[in-house]
Amino acid sequence: MKRTLKAATILTWFNLIFWGLVDGILLLGTLSAMFLPGLLAAVLLSAIPLNCYAALKLHKSIRDSSIPLSQQTPMGIRFIGFIALFFGVYSIGDGFALISNAKEILDFMKDYYMKQAPDLAQMPAFKSMGVADVRAAGVVCLILGLCLTVNVVLNLRLLRGYLLLRKNEAS
């Protein structure tokens, strides 16, 4: 359980910082542009930092048994954890799709942006983008999805162990 707790803590802090920054930037961008669908995405994406925060409370209670866990925290870890798990699995799927279909996705993107945003399509960075770049984005997406999914699963296991331990102590 000690190794699980240590791995979960490292992944929780990573996900809290990374996804918190991503969500904060998305939230600020959507509010400044008044783009309401982006606001919905930012609110849904905020499930990840919220889950990480609740998991840190759980880790604190596991390390120090004198610190009680709030009655709302286990339900929050479960409910918000499943939303975060959805994003993790979705990111893993996107990563596999980007890696396996890199050429088709690159061709689609170039055609799409030539029609929809010709100014963007003329930028040197966009013109020089190749299959290797799309595959690299897929690898990054896959790694981020794995970090998130493993973190949520570890935190759910830690919660189950914590609740079983508390139940046995109460009996």
C-alpha positions in Angstrom: 0.0 0.0 0.0 3.0 2.3 0.6 4.2 2.0 -3.0 0.7 2.5 -4.3 0.3 5.6 -2.1 3.6 7.0 -3.3 2.9 6.4 -7.0 -0.6 7.8 -6.6 0.7 10.9 -4.8 3.3 11.6 -7.6 0.7 11.1 -10.3 -1.9 13.2 -8.4 0.5 16.2 -8.1 1.5 15.9 -11.7 -2.1 15.8 -12.9 -3.2 18.5 -10.5 -0.5 20.9 -11.8 -0.6 20.0 -15.5 -4.4 19.7 -15.9 -5.0 22.6 -13.6 -2.9 24.9 -15.8 -4.5 23.5 -19.0 -8.0 24.1 -17.5 -7.1 27.5 -16.2 -5.7 28.7 -19.6 -8.8 27.2 -21.3 -11.1 28.9 -18.8 -9.4 32.3 -19.2 -9.4 32.0 -23.0 -13.0 31.1 -23.2 -14.0 33.9 -20.8 -12.0 36.5 -22.7 -13.5 35.3 -26.1 -17.0 34.8 -24.6 -17.0 31.3 -26.2 -19.7 29.4 -24.3 -19.0 25.9 -25.7 -15.4 26.3 -24.5 -16.7 27.3 -21.1 -18.6 24.0 -20.9 -15.4 22.1 -21.8 -13.4 24.0 -19.2 -16.0 23.1 -16.5 -16.0 19.4 -17.5 -12.2 19.4 -17.6 -12.1 20.9 -14.1 -13.1 17.4 -12.8 -9.5 16.4 -13.1 -8.0 19.0 -10.7 -11.0 18.5 -8.4 -10.4 14.8 -8.3 -6.7 15.3 -7.6 -7.5 17.7 -4.7 -9.9 15.2 -3.1 -7.3 12.5 -3.6 -4.7 14.6 -1.8 -7.1 14.8 1.1 -7.5 11.0 1.1 -3.7 10.6 1.0 -3.4 12.9 4.0 -5.9 10.8 5.9 -4.2 7.6 5.0 -0.8 8.9 6.2 -2.1 10.4 9.4 -5.0 8.4 10.9 -5.9 11.3 13.2 -7.0 13.4 10.3 -10.5 12.3 9.4 -11.8 12.2 5.9 -14.8 14.3 5.2 -18.0 12.3 4.5 -18.4 14.0 1.1 -14.8 13.2 -0.1 -15.3 9.5 -0.9 -18.4 10.2 -3.0 -16.5 13.1 -4.7 -13.5 10.9 -5.5 -15.8 8.3 -7.0 -18.1 10.5 -9.0 -15.6 13.1 -10.2 -13.1 10.3 -10.6 -15.3 8.6 -13.2 -15.5 11.9 -15.2 -11.7 12.2 -15.0 -11.4 8.5 -16.0 -13.5 9.3 -19.0 -11.1 12.0 -20.1 -8.1 9.6 -19.5 -9.6 6.8 -21.6 -10.6 9.3 -24.3 -7.1 10.7 -24.4 -5.6 7.2 -24.7 -8.0 6.5 -27.6 -7.0 9.8 -29.2 -3.3 8.9 -28.8 -3.7 5.5 -30.5 -5.7 7.1 -33.3 -3.1 9.8 -33.9 -0.3 7.2 -33.9 -2.0 4.6 -36.1 -3.5 7.1 -38.6 -1.0 9.9 -38.7 -0.8 10.3 -42.4 -4.6 10.4 -42.9 -5.0 12.8 -40.0 -2.3 15.1 -41.4 -3.8 15.1 -44.8 -7.3 15.9 -43.4 -5.9 18.7 -41.2 -4.0 20.3 -44.2 -7.1 20.1 -46.4 -9.4 21.4 -43.7 -7.2 24.4 -42.8 -6.5 25.3 -46.4 -10.3 25.8 -46.8 -11.2 27.1 -43.4 -8.2 29.1 -42.3 -5.9 29.8 -45.2 -3.8 32.3 -43.2 -3.0 29.6 -40.6 -2.2 27.1 -43.4 0.4 29.5 -44.8 2.4 29.7 -41.6 5.8 28.0 -41.8 5.3 25.9 -38.7 2.1 24.5 -40.2 3.6 23.9 -43.6 6.5 22.0 -42.1 4.4 19.7 -40.0 4.9 16.1 -40.9 3.7 12.6 -40.0 6.4 12.3 -37.3 5.0 15.4 -35.6 1.5 14.0 -35.6 2.8 10.7 -34.1 4.7 12.6 -31.5 1.5 14.4 -30.5 -0.2 11.0 -30.3 2.6 9.7 -28.0 2.2 12.7 -25.7 -1.6 12.3 -25.7 -1.2 8.6 -24.9 1.2 9.3 -22.0 -1.0 12.0 -20.5 -4.1 9.7 -20.8 -2.2 6.8 -19.1 -1.0 9.1 -16.3 -4.6 10.3 -15.7 -6.2 6.8 -16.0 -3.6 5.1 -13.7 -4.0 7.9 -11.2 -7.7 7.7 -11.0 -7.6 3.9 -10.7 -5.0 4.0 -7.9 -7.0 6.6 -6.0 -10.1 4.5 -6.3 -8.2 1.5 -4.9 -6.7 3.6 -2.1 -10.2 4.9 -1.2 -11.6 1.3 -1.1 -8.7 0.2 1.1 -9.1 3.2 3.4 -12.9 2.6 3.8 -12.4 -1.1 4.5 -9.7 -0.3 7.1 -12.0 2.3 8.8 -14.9 -0.2 8.7 -12.7 -2.9 10.3 -11.5 -0.5 13.0 -15.1 0.5 13.8 -16.2 -3.1 14.3 
